Amino acid sequence: MQRTSFAGMDCPIARSLDALGEWWSLLILRDAFLGLTRFDEFQQSLGIAPNMLTRRLKRLVEAGLLERHVYSQRPLRREYRLTAAGRDVFPVLAALGAWGGRHATGGQVLVQVVGRADGQPMDPVLIDRRSGAPITPDTAVFRLGPDARPAYRDRLAGILERRNSRDGTAVPA
């Protein structure tokens, strides 16, 4: 089945989903953070069909999240390493794992993010680099950026206008 591409959308969440939105992709990246690099390691860990894994790895390479590196000339073998963009996904996976630990495991602690220095469990929280304040629905909202195209600007402005008139909120421009 042909999937819809979000690459041309103005929304950065939609564009991120274009690269990351398929569940195998997130699991492959998770395993890359655990240290797996080779096709057979990913296949064994995930139990994924080889043709599916080939497509997902190719897509992650095309998205700039993984790079292929030769580790054997005879026979020719390649491994997959995280790029800088791929490493930037770590906080997203940590936050997703923390959310899953709170809401999807029935309270069981199956996996934890721990500090490298002290091994103590961490509680991932997204914070604003400028102020240090946590980013939550109570402290932040989405608004248009300066580079939004007119059609997207009009669509989102209509959504925000309806929301503001409904709940009396206003977002600074």
Beta strands, then each sheet from edge to edge (+ up, - down):
strand 1: 66-73
strand 2: 76-82
sheet 1: 1+ 2-
end
